[in-house]
């Protein structure tokens, strides 16, 4: 069973303004809008999916842009940093681009032998670009301004900030197949060897840290990848047997999902590769139209009237 998690599937965060969010990730970071749909539980709110050309698992960052939600606060019990792999030598390109677009960023640091450039999106979501010697053959989405020698490859890792890492580490190792790779100070690096990329979770032990507050600029949940729903449901049994409360399988149109909150407070999801993002749009048209979950299609007119108008 421990060989079945294939690293990260997607990460979901919260934004405050839909247009600002869309512009930053497509125009500044140069990612593809893979899917434009709505929140399953709140159809008056968009759900954006940003990633590479096909929306490959391990490249997808999704957002619920709740208008006027207010600003959240990073803290314990949540994922506090999302890291992307970028090509070697590209960090200077990104620094210049961040200056051009007034994106706040920090000086480059070294983390586990990699060069890391930390920055924030317009809502204050903590992101970083990582130059690593590890091979990454994922094909990036290129734009007129951002070519493959600088474009993001997909996720490198995510960081979970916790008061105590022990119980969370046990979930990662005993249930999800991760192993402890290295430690730097209070940062512990875990990885799976089933995939070469998007396979790292860092746990940051912060015993005196304040609890985080979920709103704009914070992460909502972290989704782990499995190949299909048969593997997913077998893993569900293992999670239940370990004493965790987990949802039934939920059809999210583009993948099937299970959700459970790990002991440190972070919401985890187990998501399948199937059926993928071309189930309701051809590859060359991904993200161009508003796609609605089938239960909301009869209410399309009312939903479109409520959603913010996008340019």
C-alpha positions, 0 to 999 in steps of 0.5 A: 500500500505504501507504494501507491501515493504518487506525490502531490496531486494538487494544492488548493488555496483561497484568494480574495479577488477573482480577476486579480488572482487570474491575472497574477497566475496567468500573466505574471507567473505564466501558468495555464488556466486549465479549468474555470468552474465553480465551488461545489459547495458555493456555486456563486464562487469560482474555482480556478485550476492553474497548471501546465498544458494538460493539468498534469497532477503535481502541477495544479494549484487551485483557488477559491476566490471569495470576494471580500473574504478578508486576509488570512494568516499563516500559522500552525496547523496549515500548509504555509508555503508552496514551492515550484521547481524552475530551471537552473539559472532562472531565478535572476529572470524571476527576480527581474520579472517580480521587480517589473510587476511589483511582486514582493520577494526575498533574497535567495536562500539555500535549503537542503542544497537547493536555491530558493526564491520566496515571494508572495502573490497579491493576497499574501500567499507564500510561494517559492521557486526552487532551483534543484540539481534533481532532474525534472523532465515535466514539460512547462506551459510556455507564454510569449514572455516566459519560455521553457528556460524559465517556466515553472515545471510544477510543484517541488514541495509544500511546507506544513507548519505544526506545533508538533510534527510527530503525529503528522509524520506518522501519517506521512510515513505509516499511511502515505508511504513517505520517508524522512530524508533530511533535517535542517534545524526545525525543518524535516524533509519527507519524500516518496520514491514512487515519482521523481517530482512533486514528491516532497513534504516539509514539516516545520516544527514551530511549538510556540507558533500561533494558530493560522487563520484560513482566509485570503492568502492561505492554503485550504488543503493539500491533495495527494495523488493516486492512480485510480479510485480502486487504489484510493478506496483501499487506502481509505480502509487503511486510513480508517483502520488507523483511527482517522475520520475520512469522507466517502468518495466524492466525485469532483468531475475531474478526479475522485476525492477523499478528505481527512484532517491529519492530527496537526490540523492540515486538511488532506485530500486523496485525489485520483488521476482519472478522469482528468481535465479533458473529460468536458473540454478538448485539450486546446480549449482547456480553461476557455469556458465556464464549466459547471458541475452537472447538478448546477447546469440547469442554473447556469444563467443565475450562476453566471449573473452572480459570478464576478465578470472576468476580463 
